[in-house]
């Protein structure tokens, strides 16, 4: 029998969606929900199949876990700055992933990974746990050569998730714009270049601001595009504007050379009617699935190196997401 996968923050907003998705995607995988409050963890666990709940203490190197417990991996969904969960995973030789998106929060863990080459780590400290990247790579497969990628996410202002997601949103609102790649040169956008307008399938236009994260860099190096930008906006999603629950939308505008040798452009919209927290949970679930497929291979992996875009799109559609082509 496979050892359970430990989900730290498993009774939070993203965590609750994640455990439900793991039950669906990997029904034979046992799950342990963990957090500071044992009662909350246990009460949450009874809602799912093959799931138990425990308390942990991330301030302790052993996480306060009984030494007899064995895990197949660890995912951290909180904005806890402790590196003890990552150190625990490295010490026990098991896979690890987390979803902190603030670059200054990633540095301590990244240093730890680089000093431990035998680690088995998937960096999902990216937008929607790697989904923006994976879906962008998938859409880029229509081209034999990608020249430019513009991507933008519209998150609903009434769907910021739990405390960790809200903290991320407040943190980024006070940061300067993220880097853009223009003709193979990374630049800090100034004088309005950090802003760009996008239009959704229903005709709604929104203005995004370049985002300071891994996404643009990983899209650039995964596709060999020479110009890349990734923008974010908070506003009213398609769902909210149509009297439904808040959704989340990601727009892609991709230019390049098609397989027939012709230059051209394609536009896509990825929508999830369940919102950004659910979308992030799908990304983590696919990350866990990908880690466990090759769990004996050590390394520090980016989304584009570990997750098959075809698998990501398959799970997205299975979970209710819609990928649409848009008119140019």
C-alpha positions as a printed Julia matrix, in Angstrom:
328×3 Matrix{Float64}:
   0.0    0.0     0.0
   1.24   3.45   -0.89
   2.22   5.77    1.93
  -0.11   8.77    2.39
   0.64  12.18    0.93
   0.87  14.91    3.58
  -1.05  18.11    2.79
  -0.01  20.95    5.12
  -2.84  23.46    5.08
  -5.19  20.75    3.88
  -8.26  22.14    5.62
  -7.91  25.6     4.07
  -9.65  26.91    0.96
  -7.23  25.48   -1.62
  -6.54  22.43    0.53
 -10.19  21.39    0.72
 -10.47  21.51   -3.07
  -7.15  19.67   -3.41
  -8.13  16.71   -1.24
 -11.4   16.32   -3.16
  -9.5   16.4    -6.47
  -6.94  13.86   -5.26
  -9.8   11.54   -4.32
 -11.01  11.93   -7.9
  -7.7   11.84   -9.81
  -5.8    9.37   -7.59
  -8.43   7.41   -5.64
  -5.89   4.89   -4.32
  -3.65   7.57   -2.8
  -4.12   7.97    0.97
  -4.06  11.58    2.16
  -3.16  13.11    5.51
  -4.53  16.6     6.14
  -2.34  18.59    8.52
  -2.45  21.95   10.23
  -1.97  23.59   13.61
  -5.42  22.51   14.79
  -5.85  18.74   15.13
  -9.62  18.96   15.59
 -10.07  21.0    12.39
  -7.86  18.55   10.51
  -9.81  15.53   11.72
 -13.2   17.15   11.04
 -12.11  18.04    7.52
 -10.7   14.58    6.85
 -13.98  12.75    7.52
 -15.52  14.49    4.49
 -13.23  12.6     2.1
 -12.3    9.05    1.22
  -8.99   7.53    2.31
  -8.12  10.64    4.37
  -7.02  11.27    7.96
  -6.18  14.45    9.87
  -3.33  15.33   12.24
  -1.75  18.37   13.88
   1.75  19.52   12.97
   4.14  22.15   14.25
   6.22  23.7    11.47
   8.48  25.35   14.04
   9.91  21.92   14.88
  12.35  20.13   12.54
  10.39  16.88   13.02
   7.1   18.78   12.48
   5.85  17.18   15.7
   4.97  14.05   13.73
   5.17  10.58   15.21
   8.42   9.03   13.98
   6.58   5.89   12.9
   4.54   7.77   10.28
   5.75   7.49    6.68
   4.68   9.69    3.78
   4.93   9.5    -0.01
   5.39  13.27   -0.27
   4.54  16.69    1.16
   2.64  19.67   -0.27
   2.55  22.99    1.61
  -0.39  25.28    0.86
   0.16  27.93    3.53
   2.25  31.1     3.54
   4.27  29.78    6.49
   7.88  30.94    6.07
   9.36  27.9     7.84
  11.64  25.67    5.76
  11.16  22.74    8.16
   8.61  20.94    5.92
  11.05  21.12    2.99
  13.91  19.95    5.2
  11.75  17.09    6.48
  11.0   15.98    2.91
  14.68  16.12    1.95
  15.74  14.2     5.06
  13.18  11.46    4.35
  13.86  11.32    0.59
  10.28  12.13   -0.45
   8.87  14.58   -3.02
   7.92  18.1    -1.99
   6.0   20.99   -3.51
   4.56  24.31   -2.31
   2.64  27.23   -3.75
   4.0   30.45   -2.2
   4.07  32.99   -5.06
   5.95  35.81   -3.36
   9.52  35.74   -4.64
  11.03  36.88   -1.33
   9.3   33.91    0.34
  10.8   31.46   -2.12
  14.46  32.42   -1.6
  15.1   30.46    1.66
  13.58  27.28    0.21
  15.35  27.7    -3.12
  18.7   28.02   -1.35
  17.89  24.86    0.62
  17.06  22.93   -2.56
  20.21  23.99   -4.37
  22.35  22.88   -1.44
  20.69  19.45   -1.48
  20.99  17.99   -5.0
  19.26  14.77   -3.92
  16.02  16.64   -3.21
  12.85  15.82   -5.15
  11.15  19.19   -5.47
   8.61  20.61   -7.9
   8.54  24.42   -7.89
   4.86  25.36   -8.08
   5.47  28.8    -6.58
   3.9   30.18   -9.74
   0.5   31.42  -10.87
  -2.22  28.88  -10.11
   0.42  26.28   -9.18
   1.86  26.1   -12.69
  -1.38  26.13  -14.67
  -0.71  29.45  -16.4
   2.64  28.03  -17.56
   1.42  24.54  -18.56
  -1.58  25.83  -20.47
   0.61  28.41  -22.21
   3.02  25.68  -23.33
   0.07  23.59  -24.53
  -1.33  26.47  -26.6
   2.14  27.18  -28.02
   2.32  23.67  -29.47
   0.35  24.93  -32.49
   3.53  26.7   -33.63
   6.82  25.31  -34.92
   8.45  28.53  -33.71
   7.04  30.82  -31.02
   7.98  34.49  -31.25
   5.77  36.28  -28.73
   3.54  35.29  -25.83
   1.22  37.64  -24.0
  -0.73  36.11  -21.13
  -3.09  37.73  -18.67
  -5.14  36.43  -15.76
  -8.31  38.08  -14.49
  -9.05  37.11  -10.9
 -12.34  38.04   -9.32
 -12.05  40.64   -6.56
 -14.58  38.62   -4.56
 -12.69  35.34   -4.93
  -9.3   35.85   -3.31
  -9.42  32.55   -1.41
  -8.15  32.07    2.12
  -5.71  34.07    4.25
  -2.63  32.99    2.26
  -4.11  34.06   -1.09
  -5.35  37.35    0.34
  -1.89  38.05    1.77
  -0.35  37.38   -1.65
  -2.81  39.77   -3.29
  -2.06  42.54   -0.81
   1.69  41.96   -1.12
   1.74  42.18   -4.91
  -0.41  45.29   -4.98
   2.5   47.11   -3.33
   5.26  45.7    -5.57
   6.67  47.21   -8.73
   5.79  45.64  -12.05
   7.36  42.38  -13.16
   9.98  42.04  -15.86
   9.07  41.78  -19.55
  11.06  40.02  -22.26
  11.3   42.22  -25.36
  13.32  40.97  -28.33
  15.39  38.71  -26.07
  16.11  41.49  -23.54
  14.65  41.53  -20.04
  13.39  45.0   -19.12
  11.66  46.72  -16.22
   8.55  48.28  -17.78
   8.09  52.0   -17.19
   5.86  54.84  -18.34
   2.77  52.73  -18.92
   4.49  49.74  -20.54
   3.67  47.73  -17.44
  -0.03  47.93  -18.39
  -1.84  46.21  -21.24
  -5.46  45.74  -22.23
  -6.99  42.34  -23.01
 -10.45  41.3   -24.2
 -12.34  38.21  -23.07
 -14.51  35.99  -25.25
 -17.66  37.86  -24.17
 -16.17  41.21  -25.24
 -15.3   42.42  -21.74
 -12.01  44.36  -21.7
  -9.67  44.61  -18.72
  -6.25  46.1   -18.07
  -3.56  43.88  -16.59
  -0.27  44.83  -14.98
   2.96  42.88  -15.54
   3.38  40.33  -12.78
   6.56  39.8   -10.69
   6.94  36.03  -10.64
   8.42  32.96  -12.3
   5.78  32.73  -15.03
   7.19  34.98  -17.76
  10.7   33.57  -17.42
   9.56  29.95  -17.47
   7.28  30.52  -20.48
  10.16  32.19  -22.3
  12.67  29.41  -21.75
  10.16  26.58  -22.22
   8.97  27.89  -25.61
  12.05  29.83  -26.83
   9.84  32.88  -27.35
  11.86  36.09  -27.67
   9.12  38.34  -26.26
   6.99  37.4   -23.25
   4.83  39.2   -20.75
   2.45  37.96  -18.05
  -0.13  40.35  -16.64
  -2.64  40.17  -13.79
  -5.79  42.07  -12.94
  -8.35  42.03  -10.15
 -11.89  42.8   -11.19
 -15.2   41.18  -12.07
 -14.89  37.79  -13.7
 -17.2   36.41  -16.37
 -19.1   34.48  -13.7
 -19.75  37.5   -11.5
 -20.83  39.66  -14.4
 -23.37  37.05  -15.46
 -24.92  36.48  -12.05
 -22.99  33.28  -11.33
 -20.24  32.4    -8.87
 -16.85  34.08   -9.4
 -14.79  32.43  -12.14
 -11.2   32.94  -13.27
 -10.02  33.67  -16.81
  -6.58  33.44  -18.45
  -6.0   34.95  -21.9
  -3.16  33.91  -24.23
  -2.07  35.82  -27.33
   0.64  33.86  -29.13
   2.52  34.84  -32.3
   4.9   32.73  -34.32
   5.39  30.47  -37.31
   2.85  27.69  -37.8
   3.79  24.16  -38.82
   2.98  25.06  -42.46
   5.62  27.81  -42.39
   3.17  30.71  -42.29
   3.41  33.54  -39.76
   0.34  34.01  -37.62
  -1.28  34.59  -34.26
  -3.68  32.62  -32.09
  -5.7   33.67  -29.07
  -7.06  31.41  -26.36
  -9.1   31.78  -23.2
  -8.89  29.33  -20.3
 -11.85  29.68  -17.94
 -12.63  27.83  -14.76
 -16.14  28.49  -13.45
 -15.11  27.38   -9.94
 -12.68  30.27   -9.45
  -9.01  30.8    -8.69
  -8.69  28.73   -5.5
 -10.14  25.69   -7.26
  -7.9   26.3   -10.29
  -4.85  26.42   -8.02
  -5.92  23.16   -6.39
  -6.07  21.49   -9.81
  -2.5   22.63  -10.44
  -1.28  21.19   -7.13
  -3.14  17.92   -7.73
  -1.49  17.47  -11.13
   1.85  18.4    -9.59
   1.44  15.66   -6.97
   0.38  13.19   -9.65
   3.47  14.06  -11.73
   5.82  13.81   -8.73
   4.54  10.37   -7.83
   4.88   9.07  -11.4
   8.66   9.41  -11.16
   9.16   9.65   -7.42
  12.59   8.01   -7.39
  14.27  10.59   -9.64
  15.97  13.34   -7.58
  16.07  16.89   -8.83
  14.77  20.43   -8.6
  12.07  20.75  -11.24
  10.14  23.59  -12.83
   6.56  23.05  -13.98
   7.7   22.83  -17.6
  10.2   20.09  -16.74
   7.97  17.86  -14.62
   4.36  18.29  -15.7
   3.16  17.09  -19.1
   0.98  19.86  -20.59
  -1.31  17.19  -22.08
  -1.9   15.76  -18.59
  -2.55  19.22  -17.2
  -5.11  20.03  -19.9
  -6.78  16.66  -19.46
  -7.19  17.2   -15.72
  -8.33  20.79  -16.24
 -11.1   19.7   -18.59
 -12.01  16.82  -16.26
 -12.39  19.34  -13.42
 -14.66  21.63  -15.44
 -12.29  24.11  -17.11
 -12.95  25.35  -20.65
 -10.23  26.19  -23.21
 -11.6   28.27  -26.09
 -10.05  29.7   -29.26
 -10.77  33.41  -29.72
 -11.05  35.42  -32.93
  -7.99  37.48  -33.82
